[in-house]
């Protein structure tokens, strides 16, 4: 599917998009960041979602342009779901810079980047491991927060170990993410060390 005419588009390569030339100071928002979102140095993804919701209710003549609305929605999907890496998820200068050119943006391997981020967090957490001692300490933690698109791994686990489904409130519930209120998702805490260990010891799994 071809993108609509883009008056703001450029002929950036992927490398140029990842390092936009106007982002000389990594601590200051580049000009395009201000053009796309606003004058502040930082915006949470939630605030951008609220911005899009508000725009939807505005009179037609006061709504933001289609190109800006599309880019903000893509920003929410990438920084808010696929490659988020903090508890308070914020728009990143890198992704905003890439949004200047939609052709470049949609060709970027976001799935691979999301998968790599998820596996990195599942294995050792955020940041580089500087020593063997640090690696041992990280791997011996009783629990760890993970970022990235961890839902994919959760679904894979349920597929290969269906016995875990018995701990769900309603295993036959087929509602999708789009059918639910996002705020409800964080309260689904079905799995604990006790029932995971119980599942590991089940003869049908051991076989």
N, C-alpha and C positions, 0 to 999 in steps of 0.2 A: 504494500500500500504506500503510495507516494505521500510525502508530507505536504501540507498546504503551503502556499507561498510564504516565505519567511523574510520579512524586511530586515530582521535583525541578524540573519544568518551570516556566517563567514565561511572561509575555505580552510578551516583548521584541520590539521591531522589529529589523530588520537593523542599523540604526545603533546601537541600544542594545547589541546583541550584540557589535558590533565594539568598543565602548567600555564594557565592563561597569562599572556604577557603583561596584562594590566595589574596582576597581583604581585607587585614588587615587594610589598611588605606583607609577610604571611600573617601578621597580627592585625592588619587593617583590611577591612572589606574592600575588594576591588570595585571599580566603578560599576561593572555589570551587576554585582551583588545589590548595590543600591538601586539600580534601575529595575531589577526583577522583583526585589522584595521590599526594600525600604532603607531608610538612612541609618538605622542602628547597626552596631557591629555584630550583633548576634540575634538570631530568631529561633525559637523552638519550633519543632515540627507541629506541635499542637497549635501554636499561634498562627501558623500558615494554614492549617486546616480550618481554623476559625475565620481566617481572612477569606478563604474560598466559600465557606458557608454564608458569610455576610454578603459577599458579592452576589451570590445566587439570589438573594432577597432584594437586591437593589433594583431600582427602575432601569429599564433597558439602556437608556441613554447614559447612565452613570456606571454601568458595569465595566470591569477591566476588559481589555481586548482578548480575543480568543487565544492568541499566541502566548500571552502572559499567563492566562489561566491554565493552558495546557502544560507549560513549563513548571508552574508551581505544583500541579498535580503529579508530574513526573518526579519532581524533587521530593515530595512526600513519600512516594513509593520507594524510591532508592534510599534516601537518607533515613526514612522512618521505618522501613520494613526490611529491605534487602541487606543493607550494610550498616545498620545502626550499631554504634559501639559505646554508648554511654547510657546511664539511667535517665538523664534528661536529654532527650534526643534533639539535636540542633542541626540546622542547615549548614552544610560545609561549603567552604569557598571552592573546593575542588569540583564538586558536583555542579554547583551553580555555574562555574566557568565552562564546564562541558555543555551546559544547556544552551549556550549561545548558538550552537549549531546542532539542530535536531538530527540531521543525517549522521553526524559523528556520534552523537549520544546513543542512538538506537543500535548502532553497530558495535558499541562497546560490549565486551563479554561480562555483563552484570551478573549473570548466573554463576559464572566461574568465580568472580570476585566474592560474591555472597557465600559460596560454598567454602572458599579458602578462609574467609573470615570466621565462619562458623566452626570449621575444624580447628582453627588456631585457638579459639576460645575454649572449645571442648577439651583440647589436649593440655594446654599450658596457660591459658588466659592471655590477657592483653599485654603487649610489649615483648621485647626480646628477652631471652633467658641468658644471663651473663655468666653463669657458672653451674657446675654440676650440683653444688649444694642448693642453689636456687631452684633448679629443676626438681630435685628430690623434694624440696619443701612444697613446691606447687603441686606435684603429683600426689603428695600425702595429705592434702587438704580433705576435710570431711565433705565439703561441698564447694561449689564455685558458681559464680554467675556467668552465663553465656550470652553473647550477643550474636548478631547475624540472623540468618533465617533458620532458627532451630526447629521450627515446626516441621520442616522436611525430615529431620532426623527422628523426631517423635513419631511421625507417621510411619517411617520405615521400621522403627522398633515395634510398633503395634502390628505391622504386617508380618514380621518374622517371629514375633512372640505373642500370638493372639491370646495367650493365657492372661496377659496383663489387662485385657479388656474388662475382666470381671471387677476391677477396681474402679471403673468409670461409673458415675452416677446412673447413666442410662446408655449402655453400649449400643442400643438400637437408635439412638438419637442421630439423625442424619442432617441436622441443621448445619449450614456452612457458616464461614466467618461473616459473610455478607448478610446472613439472617439474624445475627446476634448483635447486641450492643457491645462494643469493644470493651467497655468498662467491666463487663461481666466476666471476661476471659481471665483476668488476673486472679479471680477467686477460685478457680478450678485447681485445687491442690489435692490430687488423688493419690499421688505416689510418694512413698517414704522409704527409708532404708529397710524397714521391717517387711513391707510387702514385696519389695524388690528381691530381698534375700530369700523370702519364702518362695517366690517364683523360681529363683535360681535352683532351689533344692527340690523342686517338683520333678518327679521321675520322668514325666513326659517331656520336660525341657532337657533334662540330662541326657536322654537318649538322642 
